[in-house]
């Protein structure tokens, strides 16, 4: 019985990538695409939204 290998799209260029140990840069298709993505995070083009529980400059409440 053969195992099916999952195929995903590279987040950078959308090329199909086999999700297996031999795919060195998964989920990216290449080191180039991996570095492009890293550069986006480093330049703050990608951001994770966050909300502050208290206004800036105020101490958080103690319980």
CHARMM-style PDB file with segment names, atoms N, HN, CA, C and O in Angstrom:
ATOM      1  N   UNK     1       0.849  -1.170   0.000  1.00  0.00      PROA
ATOM      2  CA  UNK     1       0.000   0.000   0.000  1.00  0.00      PROA
ATOM      3  C   UNK     1       0.894   1.232   0.000  1.00  0.00      PROA
ATOM      4  O   UNK     1       1.792   1.355   0.833  1.00  0.00      PROA
ATOM      5  N   UNK     2       0.648   2.136  -0.931  1.00  0.00      PROA
ATOM      6  HN  UNK     2      -0.081   2.036  -1.608  1.00  0.00      PROA
ATOM      7  CA  UNK     2       1.468   3.337  -1.000  1.00  0.00      PROA
ATOM      8  C   UNK     2       0.806   4.457  -0.200  1.00  0.00      PROA
ATOM      9  O   UNK     2      -0.416   4.597  -0.170  1.00  0.00      PROA
ATOM     10  N   UNK     3       1.663   5.249   0.447  1.00  0.00      PROA
ATOM     11  HN  UNK     3       2.656   5.136   0.423  1.00  0.00      PROA
ATOM     12  CA  UNK     3       1.168   6.380   1.213  1.00  0.00      PROA
ATOM     13  C   UNK     3       1.045   7.581   0.290  1.00  0.00      PROA
ATOM     14  O   UNK     3       1.904   7.807  -0.563  1.00  0.00      PROA
ATOM     15  N   UNK     4      -0.015   8.344   0.460  1.00  0.00      PROA
ATOM     16  HN  UNK     4      -0.712   8.160   1.153  1.00  0.00      PROA
ATOM     17  CA  UNK     4      -0.134   9.558  -0.337  1.00  0.00      PROA
ATOM     18  C   UNK     4       0.610  10.678   0.390  1.00  0.00      PROA
ATOM     19  O   UNK     4       0.547  10.791   1.614  1.00  0.00      PROA
ATOM     20  N   UNK     5       1.298  11.481  -0.370  1.00  0.00      PROA
ATOM     21  HN  UNK     5       1.349  11.389  -1.364  1.00  0.00      PROA
ATOM     22  CA  UNK     5       2.071  12.586   0.186  1.00  0.00      PROA
ATOM     23  C   UNK     5       1.251  13.854   0.008  1.00  0.00      PROA
ATOM     24  O   UNK     5       0.749  14.137  -1.079  1.00  0.00      PROA
ATOM     25  N   UNK     6       1.124  14.600   1.075  1.00  0.00      PROA
ATOM     26  HN  UNK     6       1.531  14.369   1.959  1.00  0.00      PROA
ATOM     27  CA  UNK     6       0.370  15.844   1.029  1.00  0.00      PROA
ATOM     28  C   UNK     6       1.137  16.867   0.197  1.00  0.00      PROA
ATOM     29  O   UNK     6       2.360  16.968   0.294  1.00  0.00      PROA
ATOM     30  N   UNK     7       0.415  17.615  -0.612  1.00  0.00      PROA
ATOM     31  HN  UNK     7      -0.578  17.533  -0.690  1.00  0.00      PROA
ATOM     32  CA  UNK     7       1.005  18.667  -1.436  1.00  0.00      PROA
ATOM     33  C   UNK     7       0.395  19.985  -0.995  1.00  0.00      PROA
ATOM     34  O   UNK     7      -0.826  20.120  -0.912  1.00  0.00      PROA
ATOM     35  N   UNK     8       1.263  20.967  -0.709  1.00  0.00      PROA
ATOM     36  HN  UNK     8       2.255  20.857  -0.776  1.00  0.00      PROA
ATOM     37  CA  UNK     8       0.812  22.287  -0.274  1.00  0.00      PROA
ATOM     38  C   UNK     8       1.362  23.345  -1.232  1.00  0.00      PROA
ATOM     39  O   UNK     8       2.301  23.086  -1.984  1.00  0.00      PROA
ATOM     40  N   UNK     9       0.774  24.525  -1.195  1.00  0.00      PROA
ATOM     41  HN  UNK     9       0.011  24.736  -0.584  1.00  0.00      PROA
ATOM     42  CA  UNK     9       1.260  25.630  -2.017  1.00  0.00      PROA
ATOM     43  C   UNK     9       2.306  26.418  -1.236  1.00  0.00      PROA
ATOM     44  O   UNK     9       2.117  26.713  -0.056  1.00  0.00      PROA
ATOM     45  N   UNK    10       3.395  26.752  -1.891  1.00  0.00      PROA
ATOM     46  HN  UNK    10       3.549  26.512  -2.850  1.00  0.00      PROA
ATOM     47  CA  UNK    10       4.432  27.596  -1.281  1.00  0.00      PROA
ATOM     48  C   UNK    10       3.779  28.925  -0.911  1.00  0.00      PROA
ATOM     49  O   UNK    10       3.127  29.536  -1.757  1.00  0.00      PROA
ATOM     50  N   UNK    11       3.936  29.389   0.331  1.00  0.00      PROA
ATOM     51  HN  UNK    11       4.466  28.893   1.018  1.00  0.00      PROA
ATOM     52  CA  UNK    11       3.311  30.646   0.741  1.00  0.00      PROA
ATOM     53  C   UNK    11       3.781  31.864  -0.058  1.00  0.00      PROA
ATOM     54  O   UNK    11       3.069  32.865  -0.130  1.00  0.00      PROA
ATOM     55  N   UNK    12       4.950  31.790  -0.646  1.00  0.00      PROA
ATOM     56  HN  UNK    12       5.529  30.976  -0.587  1.00  0.00      PROA
ATOM     57  CA  UNK    12       5.495  32.934  -1.369  1.00  0.00      PROA
ATOM     58  C   UNK    12       5.106  32.940  -2.841  1.00  0.00      PROA
ATOM     59  O   UNK    12       4.580  33.936  -3.337  1.00  0.00      PROA
ATOM     60  N   UNK    13       5.359  31.832  -3.549  1.00  0.00      PROA
ATOM     61  HN  UNK    13       5.786  31.023  -3.146  1.00  0.00      PROA
ATOM     62  CA  UNK    13       5.144  31.822  -5.002  1.00  0.00      PROA
ATOM     63  C   UNK    13       4.014  30.903  -5.461  1.00  0.00      PROA
ATOM     64  O   UNK    13       3.679  30.874  -6.645  1.00  0.00      PROA
ATOM     65  N   UNK    14       3.434  30.163  -4.540  1.00  0.00      PROA
ATOM     66  HN  UNK    14       3.707  30.187  -3.578  1.00  0.00      PROA
ATOM     67  CA  UNK    14       2.295  29.269  -4.803  1.00  0.00      PROA
ATOM     68  C   UNK    14       2.651  28.014  -5.600  1.00  0.00      PROA
ATOM     69  O   UNK    14       1.750  27.321  -6.073  1.00  0.00      PROA
ATOM     70  N   UNK    15       3.930  27.708  -5.761  1.00  0.00      PROA
ATOM     71  HN  UNK    15       4.661  28.271  -5.377  1.00  0.00      PROA
ATOM     72  CA  UNK    15       4.360  26.466  -6.400  1.00  0.00      PROA
ATOM     73  C   UNK    15       3.977  25.296  -5.494  1.00  0.00      PROA
ATOM     74  O   UNK    15       4.021  25.420  -4.270  1.00  0.00      PROA
ATOM     75  N   UNK    16       3.607  24.174  -6.082  1.00  0.00      PROA
ATOM     76  HN  UNK    16       3.571  24.073  -7.076  1.00  0.00      PROA
ATOM     77  CA  UNK    16       3.259  23.006  -5.283  1.00  0.00      PROA
ATOM     78  C   UNK    16       4.506  22.409  -4.628  1.00  0.00      PROA
ATOM     79  O   UNK    16       5.548  22.260  -5.267  1.00  0.00      PROA
ATOM     80  N   UNK    17       4.381  22.072  -3.345  1.00  0.00      PROA
ATOM     81  HN  UNK    17       3.535  22.193  -2.826  1.00  0.00      PROA
ATOM     82  CA  UNK    17       5.489  21.513  -2.570  1.00  0.00      PROA
ATOM     83  C   UNK    17       5.003  20.237  -1.901  1.00  0.00      PROA
ATOM     84  O   UNK    17       3.947  20.225  -1.267  1.00  0.00      PROA
ATOM     85  N   UNK    18       5.760  19.181  -2.039  1.00  0.00      PROA
ATOM     86  HN  UNK    18       6.617  19.190  -2.553  1.00  0.00      PROA
ATOM     87  CA  UNK    18       5.427  17.923  -1.361  1.00  0.00      PROA
ATOM     88  C   UNK    18       5.795  18.059   0.112  1.00  0.00      PROA
ATOM     89  O   UNK    18       6.914  18.460   0.433  1.00  0.00      PROA
ATOM     90  N   UNK    19       4.872  17.732   1.006  1.00  0.00      PROA
ATOM     91  HN  UNK    19       3.963  17.406   0.745  1.00  0.00      PROA
ATOM     92  CA  UNK    19       5.093  17.845   2.459  1.00  0.00      PROA
ATOM     93  C   UNK    19       5.665  16.526   2.952  1.00  0.00      PROA
ATOM     94  O   UNK    19       4.934  15.628   3.371  1.00  0.00      PROA
ATOM     95  N   UNK    20       6.989  16.427   2.894  1.00  0.00      PROA
ATOM     96  HN  UNK    20       7.583  17.156   2.554  1.00  0.00      PROA
ATOM     97  CA  UNK    20       7.690  15.222   3.311  1.00  0.00      PROA
ATOM     98  C   UNK    20       9.091  15.605   3.778  1.00  0.00      PROA
ATOM     99  O   UNK    20       9.570  16.695   3.463  1.00  0.00      PROA
ATOM    100  N   UNK    21       9.751  14.725   4.523  1.00  0.00      PROA
ATOM    101  HN  UNK    21       9.363  13.840   4.778  1.00  0.00      PROA
ATOM    102  CA  UNK    21      11.086  15.046   5.045  1.00  0.00      PROA
ATOM    103  C   UNK    21      12.098  15.436   3.963  1.00  0.00      PROA
ATOM    104  O   UNK    21      13.022  16.200   4.239  1.00  0.00      PROA
ATOM    105  N   UNK    22      11.942  14.933   2.760  1.00  0.00      PROA
ATOM    106  HN  UNK    22      11.191  14.312   2.536  1.00  0.00      PROA
ATOM    107  CA  UNK    22      12.876  15.279   1.693  1.00  0.00      PROA
ATOM    108  C   UNK    22      12.702  16.704   1.189  1.00  0.00      PROA
ATOM    109  O   UNK    22      13.593  17.237   0.527  1.00  0.00      PROA
ATOM    110  N   UNK    23      11.573  17.326   1.491  1.00  0.00      PROA
ATOM    111  HN  UNK    23      10.849  16.893   2.029  1.00  0.00      PROA
ATOM    112  CA  UNK    23      11.328  18.709   1.082  1.00  0.00      PROA
ATOM    113  C   UNK    23      11.996  19.623   2.105  1.00  0.00      PROA
ATOM    114  O   UNK    23      11.402  19.994   3.117  1.00  0.00      PROA
ATOM    115  N   UNK    24      13.209  19.964   1.823  1.00  0.00      PROA
ATOM    116  HN  UNK    24      13.692  19.663   1.001  1.00  0.00      PROA
ATOM    117  CA  UNK    24      14.083  20.654   2.782  1.00  0.00      PROA
ATOM    118  C   UNK    24      13.533  21.981   3.296  1.00  0.00      PROA
ATOM    119  O   UNK    24      13.729  22.310   4.466  1.00  0.00      PROA
ATOM    120  N   UNK    25      12.854  22.744   2.454  1.00  0.00      PROA
ATOM    121  HN  UNK    25      12.695  22.477   1.503  1.00  0.00      PROA
ATOM    122  CA  UNK    25      12.418  24.085   2.842  1.00  0.00      PROA
ATOM    123  C   UNK    25      10.919  24.180   3.112  1.00  0.00      PROA
ATOM    124  O   UNK    25      10.369  25.279   3.187  1.00  0.00      PROA
ATOM    125  N   UNK    26      10.257  23.033   3.258  1.00  0.00      PROA
ATOM    126  HN  UNK    26      10.704  22.141   3.197  1.00  0.00      PROA
ATOM    127  CA  UNK    26       8.802  23.068   3.426  1.00  0.00      PROA
ATOM    128  C   UNK    26       8.380  23.990   4.551  1.00  0.00      PROA
ATOM    129  O   UNK    26       9.050  23.979   5.584  1.00  0.00      PROA
ATOM    130  N   UNK    27       7.356  24.766   4.446  1.00  0.00      PROA
ATOM    131  HN  UNK    27       6.812  24.775   3.607  1.00  0.00      PROA
ATOM    132  CA  UNK    27       6.353  24.758   3.385  1.00  0.00      PROA
ATOM    133  C   UNK    27       6.757  25.554   2.152  1.00  0.00      PROA
ATOM    134  O   UNK    27       5.957  25.703   1.228  1.00  0.00      PROA
ATOM    135  N   UNK    28       7.984  26.068   2.121  1.00  0.00      PROA
ATOM    136  HN  UNK    28       8.634  25.947   2.872  1.00  0.00      PROA
ATOM    137  CA  UNK    28       8.447  26.830   0.965  1.00  0.00      PROA
ATOM    138  C   UNK    28       9.055  25.887  -0.067  1.00  0.00      PROA
ATOM    139  O   UNK    28       9.481  24.779   0.259  1.00  0.00      PROA
ATOM    140  N   UNK    29       9.088  26.350  -1.328  1.00  0.00      PROA
ATOM    141  HN  UNK    29       8.742  27.250  -1.593  1.00  0.00      PROA
ATOM    142  CA  UNK    29       9.639  25.504  -2.388  1.00  0.00      PROA
ATOM    143  C   UNK    29      11.156  25.616  -2.468  1.00  0.00      PROA
ATOM    144  O   UNK    29      11.818  24.732  -3.011  1.00  0.00      PROA
ATOM    145  N   UNK    30      11.709  26.701  -1.929  1.00  0.00      PROA
ATOM    146  HN  UNK    30      11.172  27.420  -1.487  1.00  0.00      PROA
ATOM    147  CA  UNK    30      13.156  26.915  -2.047  1.00  0.00      PROA
ATOM    148  C   UNK    30      13.644  27.833  -0.936  1.00  0.00      PROA
ATOM    149  O   UNK    30      12.854  28.446  -0.217  1.00  0.00      PROA
ATOM    150  N   UNK    31      14.959  27.912  -0.815  1.00  0.00      PROA
ATOM    151  HN  UNK    31      15.600  27.415  -1.399  1.00  0.00      PROA
ATOM    152  CA  UNK    31      15.542  28.823   0.171  1.00  0.00      PROA
ATOM    153  C   UNK    31      15.201  30.266  -0.181  1.00  0.00      PROA
ATOM    154  O   UNK    31      14.985  31.087   0.710  1.00  0.00      PROA
ATOM    155  N   UNK    32      15.153  30.577  -1.464  1.00  0.00      PROA
ATOM    156  HN  UNK    32      15.328  29.910  -2.187  1.00  0.00      PROA
ATOM    157  CA  UNK    32      14.819  31.928  -1.898  1.00  0.00      PROA
ATOM    158  C   UNK    32      13.446  32.347  -1.368  1.00  0.00      PROA
ATOM    159  O   UNK    32      13.306  33.433  -0.805  1.00  0.00      PROA
ATOM    160  N   UNK    33      12.443  31.501  -1.542  1.00  0.00      PROA
ATOM    161  HN  UNK    33      12.556  30.619  -1.999  1.00  0.00      PROA
ATOM    162  CA  UNK    33      11.096  31.827  -1.056  1.00  0.00      PROA
ATOM    163  C   UNK    33      11.074  31.920   0.465  1.00  0.00      PROA
ATOM    164  O   UNK    33      10.364  32.758   1.021  1.00  0.00      PROA
ATOM    165  N   UNK    34      11.837  31.077   1.138  1.00  0.00      PROA
ATOM    166  HN  UNK    34      12.414  30.397   0.686  1.00  0.00      PROA
ATOM    167  CA  UNK    34      11.909  31.124   2.604  1.00  0.00      PROA
ATOM    168  C   UNK    34      12.503  32.448   3.059  1.00  0.00      PROA
ATOM    169  O   UNK    34      12.011  33.051   4.012  1.00  0.00      PROA
ATOM    170  N   UNK    35      13.557  32.907   2.387  1.00  0.00      PROA
ATOM    171  HN  UNK    35      13.957  32.417   1.613  1.00  0.00      PROA
ATOM    172  CA  UNK    35      14.209  34.174   2.756  1.00  0.00      PROA
ATOM    173  C   UNK    35      13.335  35.384   2.428  1.00  0.00      PROA
ATOM    174  O   UNK    35      13.361  36.379   3.153  1.00  0.00      PROA
ATOM    175  N   UNK    36      12.573  35.310   1.355  1.00  0.00      PROA
ATOM    176  HN  UNK    36      12.552  34.502   0.766  1.00  0.00      PROA
ATOM    177  CA  UNK    36      11.640  36.393   1.032  1.00  0.00      PROA
ATOM    178  C   UNK    36      10.623  36.537   2.160  1.00  0.00      PROA
ATOM    179  O   UNK    36      10.326  37.651   2.592  1.00  0.00      PROA
ATOM    180  N   UNK    37      10.091  35.415   2.635  1.00  0.00      PROA
ATOM    181  HN  UNK    37      10.333  34.511   2.284  1.00  0.00      PROA
ATOM    182  CA  UNK    37       9.119  35.442   3.724  1.00  0.00      PROA
ATOM    183  C   UNK    37       9.752  35.983   5.007  1.00  0.00      PROA
ATOM    184  O   UNK    37       9.146  36.800   5.701  1.00  0.00      PROA
ATOM    185  N   UNK    38      10.951  35.537   5.320  1.00  0.00      PROA
ATOM    186  HN  UNK    38      11.443  34.874   4.757  1.00  0.00      PROA
ATOM    187  CA  UNK    38      11.653  36.031   6.512  1.00  0.00      PROA
ATOM    188  C   UNK    38      11.870  37.536   6.422  1.00  0.00      PROA
ATOM    189  O   UNK    38      11.717  38.246   7.416  1.00  0.00      PROA
ATOM    190  N   UNK    39      12.221  38.022   5.244  1.00  0.00      PROA
ATOM    191  HN  UNK    39      12.345  37.445   4.437  1.00  0.00      PROA
ATOM    192  CA  UNK    39      12.418  39.452   5.040  1.00  0.00      PROA
ATOM    193  C   UNK    39      11.139  40.245   5.260  1.00  0.00      PROA
ATOM    194  O   UNK    39      11.187  41.366   5.766  1.00  0.00      PROA
ATOM    195  N   UNK    40       9.992  39.677   4.885  1.00  0.00      PROA
ATOM    196  HN  UNK    40       9.953  38.766   4.473  1.00  0.00      PROA
ATOM    197  CA  UNK    40       8.711  40.343   5.111  1.00  0.00      PROA
ATOM    198  C   UNK    40       8.451  40.515   6.602  1.00  0.00      PROA
ATOM    199  O   UNK    40       7.974  41.565   7.035  1.00  0.00      PROA
ATOM    200  N   UNK    41       8.766  39.482   7.391  1.00  0.00      PROA
ATOM    201  HN  UNK    41       9.153  38.630   7.040  1.00  0.00      PROA
ATOM    202  CA  UNK    41       8.605  39.591   8.847  1.00  0.00      PROA
ATOM    203  C   UNK    41       9.596  40.590   9.422  1.00  0.00      PROA
ATOM    204  O   UNK    41       9.236  41.397  10.279  1.00  0.00      PROA
ATOM    205  N   UNK    42      10.843  40.546   8.958  1.00  0.00      PROA
ATOM    206  HN  UNK    42      11.136  39.891   8.262  1.00  0.00      PROA
ATOM    207  CA  UNK    42      11.885  41.435   9.492  1.00  0.00      PROA
ATOM    208  C   UNK    42      11.587  42.903   9.194  1.00  0.00      PROA
ATOM    209  O   UNK    42      11.911  43.775  10.001  1.00  0.00      PROA
ATOM    210  N   UNK    43      10.978  43.183   8.054  1.00  0.00      PROA
ATOM    211  HN  UNK    43      10.715  42.475   7.399  1.00  0.00      PROA
ATOM    212  CA  UNK    43      10.656  44.568   7.702  1.00  0.00      PROA
ATOM    213  C   UNK    43       9.297  45.001   8.254  1.00  0.00      PROA
ATOM    214  O   UNK    43       8.826  46.108   7.991  1.00  0.00      PROA
ATOM    215  N   UNK    44       8.686  44.114   9.015  1.00  0.00      PROA
ATOM    216  HN  UNK    44       9.069  43.215   9.228  1.00  0.00      PROA
ATOM    217  CA  UNK    44       7.375  44.344   9.633  1.00  0.00      PROA
ATOM    218  C   UNK    44       6.256  44.525   8.620  1.00  0.00      PROA
ATOM    219  O   UNK    44       5.253  45.180   8.904  1.00  0.00      PROA
ATOM    220  N   UNK    45       6.432  43.938   7.423  1.00  0.00      PROA
ATOM    221  HN  UNK    45       7.247  43.406   7.193  1.00  0.00      PROA
ATOM    222  CA  UNK    45       5.343  43.926   6.447  1.00  0.00      PROA
ATOM    223  C   UNK    45       4.237  42.987   6.915  1.00  0.00      PROA
ATOM    224  O   UNK    45       3.059  43.218   6.642  1.00  0.00      PROA
ATOM    225  N   UNK    46       4.620  41.941   7.614  1.00  0.00      PROA
ATOM    226  HN  UNK    46       5.576  41.754   7.836  1.00  0.00      PROA
ATOM    227  CA  UNK    46       3.663  41.029   8.232  1.00  0.00      PROA
ATOM    228  C   UNK    46       3.594  41.401   9.706  1.00  0.00      PROA
ATOM    229  O   UNK    46       4.615  41.671  10.339  1.00  0.00      PROA
ATOM    230  N   UNK    47       2.391  41.414  10.240  1.00  0.00      PROA
ATOM    231  HN  UNK    47       1.561  41.195   9.726  1.00  0.00      PROA
ATOM    232  CA  UNK    47       2.230  41.732  11.660  1.00  0.00      PROA
ATOM    233  C   UNK    47       1.155  40.850  12.253  1.00  0.00      PROA
ATOM    234  O   UNK    47       0.195  40.484  11.576  1.00  0.00      PROA
ATOM    235  N   UNK    48       1.317  40.514  13.503  1.00  0.00      PROA
ATOM    236  HN  UNK    48       2.098  40.812  14.052  1.00  0.00      PROA
ATOM    237  CA  UNK    48       0.311  39.769  14.236  1.00  0.00      PROA
ATOM    238  C   UNK    48      -0.473  40.793  15.049  1.00  0.00      PROA
ATOM    239  O   UNK    48       0.106  41.488  15.885  1.00  0.00      PROA
ATOM    240  N   UNK    49      -1.796  40.898  14.815  1.00  0.00      PROA
ATOM    241  HN  UNK    49      -2.266  40.334  14.137  1.00  0.00      PROA
ATOM    242  CA  UNK    49      -2.564  41.900  15.551  1.00  0.00      PROA
ATOM    243  C   UNK    49      -2.607  41.593  17.044  1.00  0.00      PROA
ATOM    244  O   UNK    49      -2.659  40.434  17.456  1.00  0.00      PROA
ATOM    245  N   UNK    50      -2.585  42.641  17.830  1.00  0.00      PROA
ATOM    246  HN  UNK    50      -2.543  43.582  17.495  1.00  0.00      PROA
ATOM    247  CA  UNK    50      -2.651  42.490  19.284  1.00  0.00      PROA
ATOM    248  C   UNK    50      -3.425  43.660  19.862  1.00  0.00      PROA
ATOM    249  O   UNK    50      -3.418  44.760  19.310  1.00  0.00      PROA
ATOM    250  N   UNK    51      -4.081  43.415  20.960  1.00  0.00      PROA
ATOM    251  HN  UNK    51      -4.088  42.522  21.409  1.00  0.00      PROA
ATOM    252  CA  UNK    51      -4.799  44.473  21.657  1.00  0.00      PROA
ATOM    253  C   UNK    51      -4.208  44.602  23.057  1.00  0.00      PROA
ATOM    254  O   UNK    51      -3.910  43.605  23.715  1.00  0.00      PROA
ATOM    255  N   UNK    52      -4.047  45.830  23.493  1.00  0.00      PROA
ATOM    256  HN  UNK    52      -4.289  46.640  22.959  1.00  0.00      PROA
ATOM    257  CA  UNK    52      -3.534  46.044  24.837  1.00  0.00      PROA
ATOM    258  C   UNK    52      -4.695  46.010  25.814  1.00  0.00      PROA
ATOM    259  O   UNK    52      -5.780  46.509  25.518  1.00  0.00      PROA
ATOM    260  N   UNK    53      -4.467  45.424  26.971  1.00  0.00      PROA
ATOM    261  HN  UNK    53      -3.585  45.019  27.212  1.00  0.00      PROA
ATOM    262  CA  UNK    53      -5.493  45.341  27.997  1.00  0.00      PROA
ATOM    263  C   UNK    53      -5.644  46.652  28.750  1.00  0.00      PROA
ATOM    264  O   UNK    53      -6.672  46.888  29.385  1.00  0.00      PROA
ATOM    265  N   UNK    54      -4.636  47.500  28.687  1.00  0.00      PROA
ATOM    266  HN  UNK    54      -3.801  47.308  28.171  1.00  0.00      PROA
ATOM    267  CA  UNK    54      -4.666  48.769  29.410  1.00  0.00      PROA
ATOM    268  C   UNK    54      -4.011  49.835  28.532  1.00  0.00      PROA
ATOM    269  O   UNK    54      -3.171  49.505  27.695  1.00  0.00      PROA
ATOM    270  N   UNK    55      -4.377  51.099  28.706  1.00  0.00      PROA
ATOM    271  HN  UNK    55      -5.060  51.367  29.386  1.00  0.00      PROA
ATOM    272  CA  UNK    55      -3.780  52.168  27.896  1.00  0.00      PROA
ATOM    273  C   UNK    55      -2.270  52.257  28.123  1.00  0.00      PROA
ATOM    274  O   UNK    55      -1.791  51.951  29.214  1.00  0.00      PROA
ATOM    275  N   UNK    56      -1.524  52.670  27.107  1.00  0.00      PROA
ATOM    276  HN  UNK    56      -1.913  52.919  26.220  1.00  0.00      PROA
ATOM    277  CA  UNK    56      -0.076  52.828  27.260  1.00  0.00      PROA
ATOM    278  C   UNK    56       0.255  53.801  28.402  1.00  0.00      PROA
ATOM    279  O   UNK    56      -0.415  54.822  28.553  1.00  0.00      PROA
ATOM    280  N   UNK    57       1.245  53.501  29.176  1.00  0.00      PROA
ATOM    281  HN  UNK    57       1.789  52.671  29.053  1.00  0.00      PROA
ATOM    282  CA  UNK    57       1.673  54.363  30.257  1.00  0.00      PROA
ATOM    283  C   UNK    57       1.014  54.059  31.583  1.00  0.00      PROA
ATOM    284  O   UNK    57       1.486  54.520  32.622  1.00  0.00      PROA
ATOM    285  N   UNK    58      -0.056  53.301  31.574  1.00  0.00      PROA
ATOM    286  HN  UNK    58      -0.439  52.927  30.730  1.00  0.00      PROA
ATOM    287  CA  UNK    58      -0.710  52.936  32.827  1.00  0.00      PROA
ATOM    288  C   UNK    58      -0.253  51.558  33.269  1.00  0.00      PROA
ATOM    289  O   UNK    58       0.045  50.688  32.450  1.00  0.00      PROA
ATOM    290  N   UNK    59      -0.207  51.383  34.540  1.00  0.00      PROA
ATOM    291  HN  UNK    59      -0.449  52.089  35.206  1.00  0.00      PROA
ATOM    292  CA  UNK    59       0.177  50.077  35.087  1.00  0.00      PROA
ATOM    293  C   UNK    59      -1.015  49.134  34.986  1.00  0.00      PROA
ATOM    294  O   UNK    59      -2.154  49.557  35.185  1.00  0.00      PROA
ATOM    295  N   UNK    60      -0.773  47.875  34.681  1.00  0.00      PROA
ATOM    296  HN  UNK    60       0.152  47.531  34.519  1.00  0.00      PROA
ATOM    297  CA  UNK    60      -1.877  46.931  34.640  1.00  0.00      PROA
ATOM    298  C   UNK    60      -2.437  46.706  36.058  1.00  0.00      PROA
ATOM    299  O   UNK    60      -1.696  46.785  37.038  1.00  0.00      PROA
ATOM    300  N   UNK    61      -3.726  46.430  36.158  1.00  0.00      PROA
ATOM    301  HN  UNK    61      -4.328  46.366  35.362  1.00  0.00      PROA
ATOM    302  CA  UNK    61      -4.301  46.216  37.485  1.00  0.00      PROA
ATOM    303  C   UNK    61      -3.695  44.978  38.153  1.00  0.00      PROA
ATOM    304  O   UNK    61      -3.412  43.979  37.492  1.00  0.00      PROA
ATOM    305  N   UNK    62      -3.504  45.061  39.451  1.00  0.00      PROA
ATOM    306  HN  UNK    62      -3.734  45.873  39.988  1.00  0.00      PROA
ATOM    307  CA  UNK    62      -2.997  43.914  40.207  1.00  0.00      PROA
ATOM    308  C   UNK    62      -4.155  43.212  40.876  1.00  0.00      PROA
ATOM    309  O   UNK    62      -5.120  43.843  41.308  1.00  0.00      PROA
ATOM    310  N   UNK    63      -4.053  41.922  40.955  1.00  0.00      PROA
ATOM    311  HN  UNK    63      -3.269  41.409  40.604  1.00  0.00      PROA
ATOM    312  CA  UNK    63      -5.157  41.128  41.556  1.00  0.00      PROA
ATOM    313  C   UNK    63      -4.709  40.457  42.808  1.00  0.00      PROA
ATOM    314  OT1 UNK    63      -5.493  39.753  43.446  1.00  0.00      PROA
TER     315      UNK     63
END
